[in-house]
Structures are given as C-alpha cells and as structure tokens.
Amino acid sequence: MQQEDMNKYAIIIGAGPAGLTAAYEFLTKTDIVPIVLEKTDKIGGISRTEVYKGNRIDIGGHRFFSKSDTVMDWWRNILPVQGFPSKDEIANTKKNNKSKFKKGGPDPEKEDLVMLIRSRLSRIFFLRKFFDYPIAINWETLSSLGFKKIIKIGWTYLQIRFFPIKNIQNLEQFFISRFGKELYETFFKDYTEKVWGVPCSQIDANWGSQRIKKLSISRTIIHFVKSLFTSNQSIDQKKLDTSLIEQFMYPKLGPGQMWETVAKLVKEKGGQVIINAEVIGIQLTDGLINSVSYKDISSNKDTTVKGSYFFSSMPVKHLIRSMSSTVVPNNVKRVSEGLVYRDFITVGLLLKNLKIGDRENLIKDNWIYIQEKEVKVGRLQIFNNWSPYLVAQPDNVWIGLEYFSNVGDELWRMEDAKFIEFAIDELVSIDIIQRDAVLDSTIIKMPKAYPAYFGTYNEFDKIRDFTDKIENLFLIGRNGMHKYNNQDHSMMTAITAVNNIKNNIKSKANIWDINLEKEYHEEK
C-alpha cells in the first residue's frame, strides 16, 4: 500500500458504528483520508446483521433512537425515513398511523434504502405471565403479582426512601436504593446476573448509573398516568426518557444495512475499509503512534500503514497488548489484562407459530426479557416485529434466543447442534413454543459483546491516563473505551474526536464525558 503524505491519513481500528462514523466524518468535514481496519469479514461490529437462508438476524436488537439531534439527523441522512407503509402496515391498515410517514420519503415495498418507523414494545416474561418493561406500576402489574407481593414491594420501597443507602458501592445497592429490596429481587436481580454471570454485589455501581439513571418507581407511575391521556407521535420524543419511548427508527434490512451503506459511502468518497485485517502491532516513537501493523487473515500477509491520527474501537485489552511492552507501564498492563468482557450467543429459530399470545396473530413484542429462573436464555427477539423484511417468508415466525456467556465456559464450548436443541428445550419447557413448530435453526457467537464493570474496571483511570497522553491516539466506541455505550453514544465519541482534530482541541475530556449524563437506555 502506497501512502504519499502521512499527514492526510487516519488509521481507524474497527468497522463498527464508532469506527465507520469517524471515517465518514473525516471524509465529509476534513481533507484527511481514513483507512479502516476490520478484523472480521463483517461490517458493523455487534450492530451487524447476519443472514441465514434469507432470514436476517439483529444481534442484540438495535433501536435507532437518540436524544442527540446530531445522531438522529446523521442516520436519516444515510437512510431516509419511509414515506409509505411497510408490508405489515399495508396488511393492518386499521392500526396504520399515516402521520408518521415522511412526505416524499421512499416506499419500503419498492426501495431498500429506507428507515422504517416501528412501534416499541418490550415485556418481561415471569411466572408464565407478561409484565411491561420497564416495569409499569399499573393495574395489570399489580393484579399479576398478587396482594402479598405488592405489600412487600411497597414496604421495602418505603424503607429505602426513609432510610437510604448513604454510600452506594455496587450494583445491588444501586438497584435497592431505587426500587427497594423486594422489587429488585423480583425483576432485576436474576436477569442482571444472567447477563453478567456474577452477583450484582460484585458489579460496579457505575453500570447502574450509566444504564438506568432516570428510571424509578415515581417516573413509571407518572408516565403511566400521562399515557392514559396522551400519545407521543413524534419520532424525536424529546419529553420522554429513553426507556419509555413509544417508537423508534429501524433500517428495512436490519442494523447492519446502516453500516454496510456507510462503509460503501466511505469507499466511494476515497476512504478505505479493509476486512480480515487483524491488528498485530502498534508502533510508538517519542510518545506518538506512527504506524499500525496488521495481518491479512485470508492471505496471512503482514502490512504496515502509517498515519498522523489513530482511532481505536478494538477492545482495550487488545489495544494495550498490541503496543510494545517497553512503552506500556506495568500497572497499565496489569489493569488491562484484568478487564473482563461478556460474550454473546444467539440462536435463530424459524417457526410455524408461537405458543404464547393469540394463535391467529403474532404478539407485538420487539424483544422479551426471560425472567424465569429455570432457564438460561436471557432475551427473546421476534424479528418480524423489528421489520417484516427480516423474514424470508412472512407467514413464518423468526425469533432469536439470546444467551450471555464467557468464551471457554460450558455454553460457549457446547457443540452447535447440541446448543440449538438445548435452546429449543428451554423454550418448550416454559411454554413459549411447541417442538413441532420448529422449521429451521442457526447459531451465532459474538465474543466481547459487553465490556464488564468488574474485574479491574475500578482502576480503568490508569489506562485512560496512559492513552490520553498519546496525543494522536483516540479511544472511541463501546469496547474502545470499555464503556457500556449504545451505538448513538459510540457515534458521538467518534464525531467529537474528529471535531477535536478539526478544531485543534488537544484535550480528550469531552470524548470521555459523552454519556456521563447517563440517561437510561435499553441494552443494544
């Protein structure tokens, strides 16, 4: 690869939302040429879309919604909002909200480059019943839980209001301080421990602060009362907490369509996106990075690229390992090696129908949180409800079972065919499907999906202090910053970093400050 003027190149590690956003921003706002290095042969990171026999899988579920006008406009600039009804909306004209369609927008029945507007519904499946998510304090919830449980919830909530925890140290204390012990143990404890594989008492309270800062019993009651009299039809939904939004944008062909489109635009505008490029070395001279070496996984050939700016959205542990051990202080290496990640497994099942809900009509949930203790499955996505175009045959039901795992543990090591049978058995055992309804299946494993807030996380400032001093290195995105961001926050870290370079701002504090308002947002 020939590079004539190093000052015009930015090397970006990772082709997920953060990395591709940075590349696009460079090309549209500066004269700097981005070179994106992606280890896998997939575009989009965890926001990619897998395809199995024409059926599309959204790994983790991605609602395209943000409190940031910058991000909302960015998305709509890439994929315009629908101007006509989608396939399922045509079939259900009585519930078709024509006011949401964008005048002059594309027709999803005729065009692929289109952003759909979808209704939001998430529920908890517990005691073989459905509960609203986030928990709604309404008559349906109260009647389903029973009188004794409600009394316990109310009593422990009053206790924590009158005798609050003064020094919140861990996630368990955070939850109890918000909801009381009984509600925490009923709806938060078991699911959270499924996700992370450790007790809530071992997880840093910062995770709760980042994910559910504004969620509380009082807010859910207020929202319930307001919803009886009003309905927010605007996609911007500025007056709603993120957890309570009623609709969201979604690419017709899944989240990966957004990032595949951006990658195509980056290349059309003169940037490079190199797949199968595993970073194996990062070279520093006089406190600055001057080049990155990568191995082409398909040819096993090593290549070195030079530049003036370096963006990393790769896991921090791998970033530090890629640097020469002589330039990384021992305490930074120790903290880096102690960082923990949670891995993710999705089982896709193609079904004739679901056992739960109305047998004639598919339930409307985007995803369902499985709270039942006797099974390991954590969430269930119904892809039909994200976009009807994710399903090859619309008469079928296409679902994704989500499991949280660690590379090397029992679930991760299980043979694919055996794991699929295990997943089917779990859904049958809790009466969500019938075994003879299964038509086909597949499995996808995603390592390092979630950066964990335990291990050496409470010493992460040592890593930040070290990397911030490397003036031309910018950490962005979820894994790049070891920060449980959604894709809109990851994008904002990239946008802010590029703006800093453009405006000659040396401090990186404004990049790290993104999402410090810690508005609650659902897992993506």
C-alpha positions in Angstrom: 0.0 0.0 0.0 1.5 3.3 -1.1 0.9 6.3 1.1 2.4 9.6 -0.1 1.5 12.1 2.6 1.1 10.6 6.1 -0.4 13.9 7.4 -3.5 13.1 5.3 -4.2 9.7 6.8 -6.1 8.5 9.9 -5.9 4.8 10.8 -9.1 3.6 12.3 -9.3 0.2 14.0 -12.7 -1.4 13.9 -15.6 -1.1 11.3 -18.4 -0.8 13.9 -20.6 2.3 14.4 -17.8 4.3 16.1 -15.1 3.4 13.5 -17.3 4.0 10.4 -18.8 7.2 11.8 -15.2 8.5 12.3 -14.3 7.6 8.8 -17.4 9.3 7.3 -16.8 12.4 9.4 -13.2 12.7 8.2 -14.3 12.5 4.6 -17.2 15.0 4.9 -15.5 17.5 7.2 -11.7 17.4 6.6 -9.2 16.5 3.9 -7.9 13.6 6.0 -8.3 10.1 4.4 -9.4 7.3 6.7 -8.1 3.7 6.5 -10.4 1.4 8.4 -9.0 -2.0 9.6 -11.6 -4.6 10.5 -10.5 -7.9 11.9 -13.6 -9.9 10.7 -15.1 -10.2 7.3 -18.3 -8.4 8.7 -19.2 -4.8 8.7 -20.9 -3.2 11.7 -19.4 -4.9 14.8 -22.2 -6.0 17.2 -24.5 -3.8 15.1 -24.1 -6.0 12.1 -26.9 -8.1 10.5 -26.4 -11.8 9.9 -28.3 -13.6 7.1 -29.4 -17.2 7.2 -31.3 -18.6 4.2 -32.7 -15.1 3.5 -33.7 -14.6 7.1 -31.9 -11.7 8.9 -30.6 -11.7 12.5 -30.1 -8.5 14.5 -27.5 -9.4 17.1 -28.7 -7.9 20.4 -31.5 -5.8 19.0 -30.8 -2.2 17.9 -33.4 0.6 18.2 -32.3 3.6 16.2 -33.2 6.4 18.7 -31.2 9.1 20.3 -31.6 12.2 22.4 -29.0 13.7 20.1 -30.3 15.7 17.1 -26.9 15.2 15.5 -27.1 11.5 15.6 -30.8 11.4 14.5 -30.1 13.6 11.5 -26.9 11.6 10.7 -28.9 8.4 10.5 -31.7 10.0 8.4 -29.1 11.4 6.1 -27.9 7.9 5.3 -31.2 6.1 5.2 -34.3 8.4 4.7 -37.5 7.8 6.7 -40.3 5.9 4.9 -42.9 7.8 3.1 -45.3 4.9 2.6 -46.5 1.9 4.6 -44.3 -1.2 5.0 -45.5 -4.7 4.2 -47.1 -5.4 7.6 -48.6 -1.9 7.8 -50.3 -2.5 4.5 -51.8 -5.7 5.9 -53.0 -3.9 9.0 -54.5 -0.6 7.8 -56.7 -0.1 10.9 -53.6 0.5 13.0 -51.7 2.3 10.4 -50.5 5.7 11.6 -50.2 7.7 8.4 -48.9 10.8 10.2 -45.5 9.1 10.9 -44.7 8.8 7.1 -42.2 11.4 5.7 -43.6 13.3 2.8 -41.6 12.4 -0.3 -39.9 9.6 1.6 -39.1 6.2 -0.1 -41.6 3.3 -0.4 -40.2 0.3 1.5 -42.1 -2.0 -0.8 -40.1 -0.6 -3.7 -36.8 0.6 -2.3 -34.3 -0.9 0.2 -32.5 2.3 1.4 -35.2 3.3 3.8 -35.6 3.8 7.6 -38.8 2.3 9.0 -40.7 3.8 12.0 -41.5 1.0 14.3 -43.6 0.8 17.5 -41.8 -0.1 20.7 -42.9 -3.0 22.9 -40.7 -4.8 25.4 -42.0 -7.1 28.1 -40.8 -9.3 30.9 -41.9 -13.0 30.9 -42.1 -14.1 34.5 -44.3 -16.7 36.3 -45.6 -17.6 32.8 -47.0 -14.1 32.6 -46.1 -10.8 30.8 -45.1 -7.7 32.6 -44.3 -4.3 31.0 -40.7 -3.4 30.5 -39.6 -1.1 32.1 -41.9 -2.2 35.0 -45.1 -0.2 34.8 -46.9 0.4 38.1 -50.4 -0.2 36.7 -53.4 -2.5 37.5 -52.2 -5.3 35.2 -48.8 -5.5 37.1 -50.5 -5.3 40.5 -53.0 -8.0 39.8 -50.4 -10.3 38.3 -48.1 -10.0 41.3 -50.7 -10.6 44.0 -51.6 -8.7 47.2 -48.7 -10.1 49.4 -46.0 -9.3 46.8 -47.3 -5.8 46.3 -47.3 -5.2 50.1 -43.7 -6.4 50.3 -42.7 -4.2 47.4 -44.4 -1.1 48.8 -43.0 -1.7 52.3 -39.3 -2.2 51.2 -39.6 0.8 48.9 -40.8 3.0 51.7 -38.0 1.6 53.9 -35.3 2.7 51.4 -36.9 6.1 51.0 -36.9 6.8 54.7 -33.5 5.1 55.3 -31.5 5.5 52.1 -28.1 3.8 51.5 -25.6 6.6 52.1 -22.6 5.2 50.2 -23.6 3.1 47.2 -20.7 0.8 46.3 -22.1 -1.8 44.0 -25.0 -2.5 41.6 -27.1 -4.4 44.1 -27.1 -1.4 46.4 -27.9 0.9 43.4 -30.9 -1.2 42.5 -32.2 -1.4 46.1 -31.7 2.4 46.5 -34.0 2.9 43.5 -36.6 0.3 43.8 -36.5 -1.3 47.3 -35.3 -4.8 48.0 -38.4 -6.8 47.0 -38.8 -5.2 43.6 -35.1 -5.6 43.0 -35.2 -9.3 43.8 -38.3 -9.8 41.8 -37.4 -8.1 38.5 -33.7 -7.0 38.4 -31.5 -9.5 40.3 -31.9 -12.7 38.4 -31.9 -11.2 34.9 -28.9 -9.0 35.6 -26.9 -11.9 37.0 -27.8 -13.9 33.9 -26.3 -11.2 31.8 -23.1 -10.8 33.7 -22.6 -14.2 35.3 -21.6 -12.7 38.7 -23.7 -11.5 41.7 -24.9 -7.9 41.4 -22.9 -7.2 44.6 -19.7 -7.7 42.6 -20.6 -5.2 39.8 -19.6 -1.6 40.0 -22.5 0.8 40.7 -21.4 2.8 37.6 -23.1 0.3 35.4 -26.4 1.2 37.0 -25.7 4.9 36.8 -25.0 4.6 33.1 -27.9 2.4 32.2 -30.8 3.3 34.4 -30.0 6.7 36.0 -33.5 8.2 35.4 -35.6 5.0 35.8 -37.6 5.0 39.1 -40.9 4.0 40.5 -42.1 7.6 40.5 -41.2 8.1 36.9 -43.0 5.0 35.8 -46.2 6.0 37.6 -46.1 9.5 36.1 -45.5 8.0 32.6 -48.4 5.6 33.1 -50.8 8.4 34.1 -49.7 10.6 31.2 -50.1 7.7 28.7 -53.8 7.4 29.6 -54.4 10.9 28.1 -51.7 11.5 25.5 -49.6 9.6 22.9 -46.3 10.9 21.7 -46.3 10.6 17.9 -43.0 12.4 17.2 -40.1 10.2 16.5 -37.9 12.7 18.3 -39.9 12.1 21.6 -37.9 14.8 23.4 -40.0 14.8 26.5 -39.7 11.1 27.1 -37.0 9.2 28.9 -35.3 6.8 26.5 -36.6 3.8 28.3 -40.2 5.0 27.7 -40.1 5.8 24.0 -43.1 4.7 22.0 -41.5 4.3 18.6 -38.0 4.2 17.0 -36.4 4.1 13.6 -35.1 0.9 12.1 -33.3 0.1 8.8 -35.5 -2.0 6.5 -32.9 -4.8 6.3 -31.6 -4.6 9.9 -28.9 -2.5 11.6 -26.1 -3.9 9.5 -27.7 -2.2 6.5 -26.9 1.2 8.0 -23.2 0.3 8.5 -22.8 -1.5 5.2 -24.2 1.6 3.5 -21.8 3.9 5.4 -18.9 1.6 4.5 -19.9 1.8 0.8 -20.1 5.6 1.1 -16.7 5.8 2.8 -15.1 3.9 -0.1 -16.9 6.0 -2.7 -15.6 9.2 -1.1 -12.0 7.9 -1.2 -11.5 6.2 2.1 -10.5 2.5 2.6 -12.3 -0.3 4.5 -10.0 -3.3 4.8 -11.7 -6.5 6.2 -9.9 -9.6 7.6 -7.2 -7.2 8.9 -6.1 -8.3 12.4 -4.0 -5.6 14.1 -0.8 -7.2 15.4 1.3 -4.2 16.3 1.2 -0.5 17.2 4.4 1.4 16.9 5.2 4.4 19.0 8.1 6.9 18.7 8.6 9.8 21.1 5.2 9.3 22.7 3.3 9.3 19.4 1.9 6.4 17.3 3.4 6.4 13.8 2.2 3.2 12.3 -0.1 0.1 12.8 0.8 -3.4 11.5 -1.9 -5.8 10.6 -2.2 -9.4 9.3 -4.4 -10.2 6.4 -6.2 -13.2 7.8 -7.1 -14.6 4.3 -3.5 -14.4 2.9 -1.5 -14.4 6.2 0.4 -11.4 4.8 1.6 -8.6 7.2 1.2 -5.0 6.2 2.2 -1.7 7.9 0.2 1.5 7.5 1.3 4.9 8.6 -0.7 8.0 9.5 -0.9 11.0 11.8 -4.1 10.1 13.7 -5.1 6.7 15.1 -8.6 5.8 16.3 -9.2 2.5 18.2 -12.5 0.9 18.8 -10.9 -2.5 19.4 -11.1 -4.0 23.0 -8.8 -2.0 25.3 -7.1 -5.3 26.4 -6.1 -6.0 22.8 -5.0 -2.4 22.1 -2.6 -2.5 25.0 -1.3 -5.9 24.0 -0.6 -4.5 20.5 1.8 -1.9 21.9 5.4 -2.7 22.7 5.8 -3.9 26.2 8.6 -1.4 26.7 6.4 1.6 26.3 3.5 0.4 28.5 3.9 0.8 32.2 3.4 -2.4 34.3 0.4 -1.1 36.2 -1.3 -0.3 32.9 -0.7 -3.8 31.6 -1.9 -5.3 34.8 -5.2 -3.3 34.7 -5.6 -4.0 31.0 -5.2 -7.8 31.5 -7.8 -7.7 34.3 -10.5 -6.2 32.2 -13.5 -8.6 31.7 -15.9 -9.0 28.8 -19.2 -10.8 28.5 -19.8 -12.8 25.3 -23.0 -13.4 23.5 -24.7 -16.3 21.7 -27.8 -16.0 19.5 -29.9 -19.0 18.4 -32.2 -18.2 15.4 -35.3 -20.3 15.2 -37.7 -20.3 12.3 -41.2 -21.4 13.5 -44.7 -22.1 12.2 -46.0 -20.1 15.1 -45.6 -19.2 18.8 -47.5 -20.9 21.6 -47.9 -17.7 23.6 -50.3 -15.0 22.8 -53.1 -15.1 20.2 -52.5 -18.1 17.9 -54.0 -16.2 15.0 -52.0 -13.0 15.4 -48.3 -12.7 16.3 -47.6 -10.9 19.6 -46.2 -7.4 19.0 -43.1 -7.5 21.2 -39.7 -6.5 19.8 -38.0 -8.5 22.5 -39.0 -10.3 25.7 -36.9 -10.5 28.8 -37.0 -14.0 30.1 -37.0 -13.8 33.9 -37.8 -17.4 34.6 -35.1 -18.9 36.8 -35.1 -22.4 35.5 -33.8 -21.4 32.0 -30.5 -19.8 30.9 -32.0 -17.9 28.0 -31.9 -14.1 28.7 -33.9 -12.4 26.0 -36.1 -13.4 23.1 -36.3 -11.3 19.9 -39.2 -11.5 17.5 -37.6 -10.3 14.2 -40.9 -10.0 12.4 -41.7 -7.1 14.7 -38.5 -5.2 14.0 -39.0 -5.3 10.3 -41.2 -7.7 8.2 -38.3 -7.6 5.7 -36.1 -9.6 8.0 -38.2 -12.7 7.4 -37.9 -14.5 4.1 -41.4 -16.0 4.3 -43.8 -13.6 6.2 -46.1 -16.5 7.3 -43.2 -17.8 9.4 -42.1 -16.5 12.8 -38.4 -15.7 13.0 -37.0 -15.4 16.6 -33.7 -15.0 18.3 -32.8 -16.6 21.6 -30.1 -14.6 23.4 -27.6 -16.2 25.8 -24.9 -14.5 27.8 -21.7 -16.5 28.2 -17.9 -16.4 28.6 -15.6 -17.7 26.0 -14.5 -21.2 27.2 -17.4 -21.8 29.5 -19.9 -24.7 29.2 -22.3 -22.8 27.0 -19.6 -21.5 24.7 -17.9 -24.9 24.3 -21.2 -26.8 23.6 -21.5 -28.1 20.0 -23.7 -26.0 17.8 -26.3 -28.7 17.1 -26.4 -29.6 20.8 -26.8 -26.0 21.8 -29.7 -25.4 19.4 -31.5 -28.5 20.9 -30.8 -27.1 24.4 -32.3 -23.7 23.4 -35.4 -25.4 21.9 -35.9 -27.5 25.0 -35.7 -24.3 27.2 -38.5 -22.5 25.2 -40.6 -25.6 25.2 -40.2 -26.0 29.0 -41.6 -22.5 29.7 -44.4 -22.9 27.2 -43.3 -20.3 24.6 -43.1 -22.7 21.7 -44.1 -26.2 20.7 -41.3 -28.5 19.5 -43.1 -29.4 16.2 -43.4 -25.7 15.3 -39.6 -25.5 14.6 -38.8 -25.4 10.9 -35.1 -24.4 10.9 -32.4 -23.1 13.1 -28.9 -21.5 13.2 -26.4 -20.2 15.9 -24.1 -17.2 16.0 -21.4 -16.4 18.6 -20.2 -12.9 19.3 -17.2 -12.5 21.6 -16.6 -9.4 23.7 -20.1 -8.1 23.2 -20.3 -6.3 26.6 -17.4 -4.6 28.5 -17.9 -5.6 32.1 -17.9 -3.3 35.2 -16.0 -5.6 37.4 -12.5 -7.2 37.3 -10.1 -4.3 37.3 -12.6 -1.9 35.9 -12.4 0.3 39.1 -8.8 1.0 38.1 -9.5 2.0 34.5 -8.3 5.5 35.1 -4.7 4.2 34.9 -5.3 3.1 31.3 -7.1 6.3 30.5 -4.2 8.4 31.9 -1.7 6.5 29.8 -3.7 6.6 26.5 -4.8 10.2 26.8 -1.1 11.2 26.9 -0.6 9.7 23.4 -1.7 12.9 21.6 -2.6 11.3 18.3 -4.5 8.3 19.8 -8.2 8.5 20.3 -10.2 5.7 22.0 -13.8 5.6 20.7 -16.8 3.3 21.0 -18.0 0.7 23.4 -15.0 -1.7 23.5 -12.6 1.1 22.6 -13.4 2.9 25.8 -14.5 -0.1 27.8 -17.8 1.8 28.4 -21.3 0.3 28.0 -22.4 2.7 25.4 -25.2 2.4 22.9 -24.4 2.9 19.2 -25.6 6.6 19.4 -23.1 7.4 22.2 -20.4 5.4 20.4 -21.1 7.5 17.3 -20.8 10.7 19.3 -17.4 9.7 20.6 -16.2 9.4 17.0 -17.9 12.7 15.9 -16.4 14.6 18.9 -12.9 13.1 18.3 -12.9 14.2 14.6 -14.2 17.7 15.6 -11.4 17.9 18.1 -8.8 17.3 15.4 -10.5 19.7 13.0 -10.6 22.4 15.7 -7.1 21.6 17.1 -8.6 20.7 20.6 -5.9 18.7 22.4 -7.9 17.6 25.5 -9.9 14.4 25.2 -12.1 15.1 28.2 -15.1 15.9 26.0 -14.9 12.5 24.4 -14.9 10.7 27.8 -17.7 12.9 29.0 -20.1 11.6 26.4 -22.9 9.7 28.1 -21.9 11.0 31.5 -25.4 12.3 31.8 -26.1 8.5 31.9 -29.6 8.7 30.6 -31.2 5.3 30.9 -31.2 3.4 27.6 -32.1 -0.2 27.0 -29.4 -2.8 26.1 -28.5 -2.8 22.3 
